[in-house]
Structures are given as structure tokens and as C-alpha cells.
Amino acid sequence: MGTAKSRQQTGTLVQGTLDMLILKTLTRGPSHGYAIALSIQSVSEEILRVEEGSLYPALHRLELEGWIDSEWGLSENNRRAKFYKMTALGRKQLRAESENWSRIARAIALVME
Amino acid sequence: MIIRFLKKVRALLFHRRQLEQDLEDELLFHLQMKSEAVRGGSAEARRSFGNPTAFEEVLRDMWTFASLESWWKDLRYAVRSLAAAPGFSVVAIAAIGLGIGADTAMFTIIKGAFSWDLGLDHVDRIVSILTADAATHASDLGSSYPDFRDFRNQAKSLEGIAAYQFEPANVSDSKRLPERFWCARISSNGFRVSEQKPVLGRDFVDSDEAPGATPVVVLSHRVWLERYGQDPAILGKVVRVDEIPRVIIAVMPPNRRFPEDTDLWTPLPASEKRDDRRLMMFARVPANGNLATVRAEADTISRSLAAQYPGTNKGLSASIRPIAEITGAYAIRPVFAILFTAVGFVLLIACADVANMLLARGVGRTREMSIRVAIGAGKARILRQLLIESVVLSAAGGVLGGFLAVGGLRWFDAGTAALAAKPSWMHLTLDREAFWYLAGISIFTGILFGLAPALRLAGTSVQAAMKDGGHGTTGGGRVSMRLANGLVVFQMILCIVLLAGAGLMIRSASKLYTTPIGVNPANVLTARVNLPTAKYREPADLIEFQRSAKAKLEALPGVGSEAAASNPPLGRWETFDGELQSDAVARRIDGIVATSNYFPLFEVKPALGRIFTDDEAAVVVNESFAAKYWTNEVPIGKHLRLLKDHAPQEWLTVTGVIPDILQDARNQLSRHALVYLPFAQLPQRQMVILARTRVPPSTLAQAARAEIQKIDQNLPLYEVRPLENRIDEGRLSTKLFGAMCTVFAGIALALAAIGLYAVIAHSVSMRSQEIGLRMAMGGTGADILRLVFTQGMRPLLIGLLIGVPLALLAMRALTSALAGVSPGDPLTFVLVVLVLAVAGALGCAIPAIRATRVDPAVALRTD
């Protein structure tokens, strides 16, 4: 984790959580990069903004790890686009990461109360 | 991890083109989608998106082995830039190749000499027990059988003590020609103490030693293979060893020839003579034992023996050393260590050479480097690029060196082929270990000579270099020059040490070859015989054999006369107990037993008196003997006698004095006080037969063998060869050592001269403007020559000032390898200085002459 060579900071995103968010988004079905970014943005009520500089390195890293797979297809407006989809390994990884995340979130909440 | 690797490989192999396109398409798609969605359209989208090219590069690096590829690129660049300067590359590769080749060959030789295998599993636990004599300071004497028995019975700190006596033995059987082998008469526990087991048959048992037991013999694997063709039914067969029929009870495994290069083993006969110290004792130290305990106990035993038997054991103590130290190549290890140091020097000189060339080349490359820095190459990246370049150079040198090493080993092999008993370790090949060594030093030298020039060049500042027009006459150039001069001084120092060593070795060798031996060795055939006790019981039998040998050999066409002696010239001497009538003190007398025609055969004329006749109770002494014992007295008519088991023998009269004949095999130029005793008075079993021939002696070898077979068909005649061969062999180490030193020093000298040349040539080209200016201002050719020579001679002089005292100090290490030359031999050192000065002058001459041809107009216009 955290080996991304991204030169930009995710800003409001907690380090390392982007992978988890991408994986979670892909559980709803295959999607291209632009749609993934949009989806994270809208689901988070515009709080989380995913910048391209972090998104694509993360996607490619996840693909190299074998957690997601890619396929070229046609987008909703008939353009050639690269679609990412979940793999079995990715599902396992997501489970581990979300467990870890809820543990930490609970711990932070406890401290902040 | 594996998935990532496989995906990368797949992407590289099958989708390389596709990858670029995909990355571009993916980002482009995103950008299009975004420009449609955001207010402000494509401009705003592009602004927030960042630089797509840089972005693409990040992603591409993720999919490729980016760092590996950049190494590959650097490598290709290095090869290209070296190929662009072929002159430089060829000289650099040749220099490094010579250094690496010599070093690798020497490494292989050293490895052989140092790892010579005694064929023991726990060689570190086997110690030898030698006898030291306080009276004579000798510490390498053997032991007597009674002493061995007492040690064996009394020592508790050792797991077993065994003893052996190593001697030649004649082996014969009805089917094959008799042969002479090396036989170890060994105590029956010998194999158990050294932890060896036969591969066939049984170990010795104690009853094999008992008087009246069936005589037995154990064969080495080599004898079984070579003489008996691995006969599976060999056990139980009978073979005659020194005329005693012995039953073969075992064959040892291959390469197990302990205690020395043994061919066969027979049980050790007991003896009650406490002063007959011909046995070598060895013992096994327990796994948890230590040498201090063993030594303390051995001292106690030695002291009690000395108290009990003062007549034979007074002043004797035990000297305990690891067995590896007293056998094999141990004695010549220091010589090889010196040679290894010498080749190390050669390699260092070669490295300094290439470093200098790289420095010179680097100054011309400052512009290239500053451009690379300007377009964003980091210092580390440039350093890496330059080091890759030098490792490419040294690797090419390594390949060349590999070939040279193989050639060098062949040469060594051919040079030692003359050795009659060439030790097994001397059969050398470039094996895997040597290959890794070669590869290792290839890379190491590349970094060694490349680092300083690379650091200099990588430190280039952009502004300085650009302003300077790439000529490097600014600070950087001056620092480079200082470094280069320092390297030349360093080369000179190493070169002086090497030249001095080679010079001394050459002087030794020429002393050896030009000092008269005292005999005429040309056209003399020599051969050894060893008459076994079983067949030749009485002294009369020995005399009879010698008489028939003389008759048979002298009847051969081509043979002039025959003589016999216990030792040939340069073949040492025998030692007897005896006394001189003049002082009646029992002493050790060194002498040679010879037939009377030994002297006429060698054209030796007495300096005083006459040679004894064969039946006379007389002796001849050499001049050293006369000078040692009868200074200012007439030796003729003096008497001396031998003591046999303390019993005085007949008085012998000195009939003549002969000039010294060189006899010392090791220290060949040393003279030794010797007595020549008539063979008829003291017949010997082991003799050297000498025949003066009218034809080349080697052509008579077969005929001589056949004649001896006619007298005794079971008696092998061995080491049949010309005396000159035999003498050459004794000088082989000096000759070989001298030749190796000379080759190394020659290479070193050439490399050092090239180094000086490179530096001067470079400095001249750097200063061409200055030289042009001087010429324009009226400087003559002689002025310019002086200018360049002064510059070249400075590092040479500094090198001499440091190098000569250093060499004087270092040459002390050579003392033992020198013959008739002192390590500080003034002539040698004067010659070394001269040779170096000439080489240095040659190195300076070409650039100096070139400097005088500088055309001021051209030089001043340049840039």
C-alpha cells in the first residue's frame, strides 16, 4: 500500500483510502475512470473530490496488483473507454480494507467523543 | 508481487505499442468527458487536469521495468560512446586485460598452492610431531622407532599417534616391467589416525607388524589403475616390493595419498635404534583438544626421555605443527604470495593508467556533461552513467584477461613440465572459482579506476563548463591535472618496486647459470638405483652390482666411462658420524660416497695431492673442508674415521684436495665442507649412476635401462636423464620465478610509460594555446621541449624519491628467493632507475616533439 508514485496529494482524502473507495465503487459494476471519480464525488455529497493525478495511478496500481481488471468498451456516449471491473482478489482486499477502516473510524470516534 | 511481474512482462511482450496508445486514449477520454461537463469547457478541464504527457509517463513507468530500462539505455550509451573513441578504448581494454589476465592466472596458481589437498577429512586436526635439537637449532628432524613407541604409550592428549618412513621402493612382478614407486612404511594404526579407509580390502591390523607375519602391501588408487588396470581381483595377489613378496590387502580411494604423494603402504618395521631418526610422527588431536595441551604433554615426555636416555635424547624436544604446514606446497607459498602482490601491483598500475586516460577524456567531455546537467540529469544519474562506462571497459578487459589467463596457465604448465615429480596441485585450469574471481575483479577494477574521474566529471558546474568553451583550463582542469600527476607518481612507485624485484631475480638467475658448478655437466647421463636389502644382503653384493653395472654400461657404444656416487652435483650430500684425528671430537661429517672414476669422469683435477684408488682406505676432501678444519695446515696425510653405531671404523687417510663442487640443491651457490669417501669402503644401496657419453645422453636412456635389466631383471633404473636436465630442474623455481617477475615488471613498465605519456600528451594538448603563445613570443623548440620534459620528469622524480627507499625495504621479503645477490644490490637499483628514466623519457618524448610542432597561428585561433 501507499506505493503510488502520484505527485499530487489527495487533499481531503485520508491516505490510502482511495483504493478502498475505488474498489467499493466497482462493486456496483464495471465502470470507467471518469465515472468512478464522479460516483465517489456524488455519493460523498461532493465532499470527496478525486483528482486525476491520484485516480489513474491508483487504478493502474490496483490493476497491476490484480484486484481489478480492465477491458476496453464503449461508453454511454459511444466513445472508446477503458472499463474497470472487480476481481475475486479485489473483493477479498475490499473486505480486509473495509474491516480495517471501520475499526479505525470507531477508534477515532471514541477518541473524539 | 508475482501477478504484478507477470502483468508487466505480458504488457512488455505483447502490448508494448498498445500500451502507449491505451494510456493516451484513456486520458484523452477522461479529458473529453470532463470538458463536456465543466463550465469553461476544454480550457478549464485541461488546466485542472495537469500535464498529460508527464502523467502518461508516470503511468507508463508503472507498466514497465522503468529502472531496468534506464540501465539498459545507459549501457547502450556507454558502448556507443566507447566505440566512438576506439583508440582510447583499445588501449584501456588492453591495459586492464593485461592486469586482469596476470592477476587471474596468478590467483589460480595461488589457489592450487594454498589449497593443496592432503586427502584428509579433518586435516586441521592432524598434527606432525617433529624433533627439535637445541644443539644444532634444527627443528625438523624425524623420530626414532623407540621414541615413537614411548610417545605412543605415554601421550594422553592425542587420539592416536602414528609414524611413517617415506622411501622409494622397487615394485616388480612376473608380468610387468619393474617400476619404482614411493612407499610409506607406516605404523598399522596410520590409516585409523588419519581417518582413512580403503575402498577395497582391509585396513592394516596390529598383527601385520608382528615379526614373522605375512608381508602385506596396500596400493594407492593410482597404482591400481595405472599398473593393474583396475583389476577387480587384485586382492590376495602377490607383488615383490624391494624383492620381498607381499600380499596386496587393500586399495585406497582415489586422491588419497597421505602422508605424501604415496603410491603404496607397507607396515612399519620395528627398530631399537634410538638415534636413527628417520620416522615422521603424526597424530590426531581430539575434536575438543587444543595444541597448547598437546605441546605441554609432549614437552614432558621429551624431558623424561632426555633424562632416561641422555646419550641419544639430550637436548631434544618435540615440535608440534599442523600437518598442512610441513607438507605440500607450504614451503613455496611465500614465493607465490610475493608474486601475487606483484600482479596486484600490475593491476593497480593498469587501473591508474585507465583512470588517467578517463580523466584526460573527461576534460574534453565537460561540455557533454554540462548539457546533460542542463537538460535535467541529476548528479547521481551522470555518476551512474560514467561508472557504467568504466565497468563496460573493465568487463571487456576481463574478457581479454580471461584469454590471457588461460594462456598464462598453459605457459606455467609447460614451464613446470620438466619437473620429474610435478606435484599434483600444479596441474591447473581456470575453474569456476577462478571465473568468479575474474568476474569480480573485472567489475571491481571498473569502479576503482572509474570512480575518481567520474566524481570529477559529475561535479562539473554548468556555468563554468559552458563559459569555458569545454576546454577545461579552469579550476576543474587543474584539479584533474593534479589528480593525474598523483596517479603517475603512484604508478612510478609501484613500478620501481616491481622492477627492483624482477632485476634481483634476473641477477640471481644469471648468477646461478654463470657460476661454475665445478664439474663439466655436459653429456652425462644420470640414473638412480635402489638395491633392496632382501636381495643384496652384504656390502660385497653392492660392490659386485656396481662392478657389473660399470662393465655393462661402458660396453655400450657411445658411453665413455661410468661412475657411481651417493649424490650427483647439486644433489646434496650424506651425513655421517665421524671424527678427525687432529682433534678427536665426535662430529657430524658431510660427505659423498663415490667411485674413484667419479673425478676423471667430471674432469675434476685435484688441487693438491691425488685422487684415491678404489681399494684404498683413503678420502679426498674439498677445499672448503680443508679450510674449515685444517687452516694453514697441509691436509694431505691427515686422518679421519667414521663412527658406525658409535663404533670407530678404520682410519682413512686424506690423499688429495679437490676444488669445491657445488652440491647444495636449495641454496645452490653456497659452498659446503665435504669429504669424498670411496664406494668400496662404504657401499651404498641408493646410488646415482653416471655415464659420460659421446652422443646426446638422452639417446642412451633406453639402452642403459636394458643393460641394468640384464644384471637384475627386477631392478628398476629410475630418473634416467641427462645431468643438465637434473640441474635445470633444481634451478627451475628461480628461473620460473624470475621469468614471471620479469613478465610482470615488463608489463608494469610499459603501462607506467603509457600512463606518463597519456598525462603529458593530454597536458600538452590542453596547453596548446599557451605553447602557441610562447612560440609566438619567440620561444624556441628547445624551450618548449624543456617545458614539457620538466613537467614529465617531476612525477618521475617524486616517484623515484619515494619508490627507491620503499623498494629497498620491500626487497627484504625476497631474501630467501635470491641466490648470490643481496636484496639491496646497488647495480640492480642503478639499472632500475635508468630503465625507468628511459621509459619516462620515451613517454614524454612524443608529446614533447608534438608540442614543438604547434603552429602558433592555429593554436591561438582555436576557440
Interface residues (C-beta under 8 A of the other chain):
Chain A: K5 S6 R7 Q8 H32 G33 Y34 E51 E52 G53 Y56 P57 H60 R61 E63 L64 E65 G66 W72 S75 R79 R80 A81 K82
Chain B: I3 R4 K7 K8 D22 D25 E26 L27 F29 H30 Q32 M33 K34 S48 F49 G50 F55 V58 L59 D61 M62 W63
